[in-house]
């Protein structure tokens, strides 16, 4: 099965019907979600029709676009602002209490750099592939990813991390760090000096 090739870290053919059918289900349900009023009580339950796993408490403002949906696993108390894009060809794991700003993109997919491996690889049945591979993305607990951030395939973001707006995350980020930039880098540890409790 082509889906098994994905999780084994091998090249896979994204045009195989087996994969197209999974994606089609997610795409149709995302369209349905995006067309509904945000106060519609039936809206949130649509997520559970295509997602791999999600906690009991979650909210996605929408619009949303998941490529597979079934390859994404999200913990409790998840929030995503406008325009969430999840290219979950590989597995995406998100911990508890994650907050995403507008226009966050999780890109758990990749293509070979060599063109004939990317678009001209022949399979035994004679068809020419559109080859991909995917390592997946993991995001820890209590993570805030601010607006316009792109997280690239293969990245692990630790617990209690803040990713600054506009960052492109190409490498792992350790626990408890503020990180930002293009490419995104750990800037400093988040400490009690960052507290805003006085604003309460």
N, C-alpha and C positions, 0 to 999 in steps of 0.2 A: 504493500500500500504506500502511496505517495506521502501520506501524512506521517507515516513511520519514518520515512527518509528525513523529513523536516526535523523531528525530535532526535534523530541520530546524528544531526549535524552534517548531513550529506547534501549534495546538490539535488534539487528537486525541480520538477516541471510545474510551474504555476498554472499551466493551461490544461492540466489533466481534469477531466470532468469531476472526479472525486473531490478535488479541491475547489473547483468552480461552484459546485453545489453547496458546499459549506459556506463559502463566501457569499453566494447569492442569498442564502437565508439571512445572514447578518445584514447585508446591504438593504434588503427589503424591510427588515424590522427597524433598521436605523431610519429609513425614509419615513416609516410610520411614526416612530418616536418624534422625529423632527417636525412632522406635520401637526402634532397634537398641541393643544393649549397646555401651558406649563401648570395650570391648576387642575387639569384632568386627572382624576384619581386613578385611572387605568394606565397612565403614562409610564410610571416607574416599573410596573410589572413586566413591561415589554423587554426590559434589559435582561431579565431572568430567562427569557425565551431563547437567547443566543449566547449569553456569557458563560464562560467556563465555571466561574464561581464568583459570588459577591456577597458581602455581609448583609445583614438585615437593614441597616441604616445607610442610605446613600442618596446622592442627588447629582444629576448631570443636567446642567442648564440647557444644553443643546444649542446649535445643532451638534450632533455627534456623528462620527464615522468610524466604525470598526471594520477591519478587513475580514477577519474570521470570527472574532468574538469568543468562540469556544476555546481559543488559546490564551485567554486573559483570565487571571485569577486575582481578585481584589478582596481585601480585608474589610473590616468594619469602619463605618463613619467616613466614607469616601465622598469627596466633593470635587466636581469639575465645572469650571466656568465655560463660557461660550467656545465653540469650535474645537472640541476635542477630537484629535485624529489618532487612531490606534492601528498601526500596521502590525498586527500580531501574527505575522507568518510564523515566527518563532514564539516560544512561550513568554508571556509577560506576567510577572508576579509583583503585586503591589500590596504593601502591608496595611496596617490599621492607621486611621487618622491622616490619610493623605489628602492634601489640598492642591488642586491644579488651577492656575490662572487661565485667562483666555488664550486661545491659540497654542495650546501645548500639543506637541506631536511626539508620539513614541514610535520609533521606526525600527522594529525588530525584524528587519529583513535586509538582504544585501544581494548584489549581483557580482559575478566574477568581473575582474578588470579586463581580462583578455576577451576580445569581442566574439571570437568563434566559440568560446565557452559560454558566453552570455546569450547569444541569439542564434547560433548555428550548430549546436551539438545534436547529432543524430542519435536517436534511440533505436533499439533493435527492431521496433515496428516501423521504422522509416521516417517518423515525423521529426520535425525540427523543434527544439525546445526553446522556451524562454526561461533560462536557468536562474535559480536563486539558491541561497543558503541562508541560514539564520541561527544565531547563537542564543538569542533571547535577551530580555532585559529584566533586571530585578531592582525593585525599589523598596526600601525598608519602611519601618513604622515612623509616624510623626514627621513626614516629609512634606515641605511646601515647595512646589515648583511654580515659579512666577510666570508672568505672561510671556508668550512668544518664545518658549524654550523648545528645543529639539533634542531628544535623547536618542542616540545612535545605537544600533544593534551591538550586543555584547557588553553593555555597560551595567555595572552594579552600583547603585546609590545606597549608601548606608542609612542607618537610623538617625532621626533628629536633624536631618540635613535641610538647608534652604538653598535652592538654586535661583540665582538672580535673573531678572528679566532679560530676554534676548540671548541667553546662553545657548551654545551648542555643546552638548555633553558627549564627548568622545571617549573618555576614560573614566575609570571608577572614582567615586567620591567617598572618602571614609566617613564614619559616624561623626555627628556633632559639628560638622563644618558648614560655614557659609562659603558657597562656591559660585563663581560667575565668570563670564568671558567667552570669547570665541578664539580658540577652544576654551571650554570651561575648566577652571582650575580651583582647587581648594585655596581660599584666601586666608581664613583664620577660623579658629574654634569659636563657636557660639558660647557665650558665658553669661553669668548672672548680670553682668554690666549691660547686657542688651535688653534687660527687662523694661517693659513699658507699663508695669502694673500701676505706676503712679498716675497714669492717664485714666485709670478706673474712676 
